[in-house]
Amino acid sequence: MADNGKNRLSEIKNKHRQKLRTAKQTFKLLNKHWQTPNGN
């Protein structure tokens, strides 16, 4: 049981990391999008 719980925890952590990574990538893309010559 304890082992199973650990596996579940690491799974959740991995998913969270993936979400964070994709969020960062989208944020970078948005930054590029908003930093257009006409704006700044």
N, C-alpha and C positions, 0 to 999 in steps of 0.2 A: 504493500500500500504506500509506504513512504517513498519508495523508488518511483512509483507511478506519479505521485504528487510532484516529485522533483522534475520528472520529464515534462509534466504539464506546465510547471513554472517556466522552465527553459523555453518551451514552445511559445508561451505567452510573451516572454522577453524577446524572442526572435521576431515574432510578429510585430511587436511594438517597435523594434529597431527598424524593421522594413518600412513601417509606416512613417517613422521619423525621417528615414532616408528619402523616401518618395516626397514627403512634405518639403524637405530641404531643396530637393531638385525642383519642385514646382515653384518654390519661393524664388530660387535663382532665376528661373524662366520668367516669372512675373517681374522681378527686378529688371531684367534685361528689357522686357516689354515696356515697362514704364520709363526706363531711362532712354527716351527717344530724343533725338537732336532738338526737336521743336520744344520739348519740355524744359530740359536742363542744358 
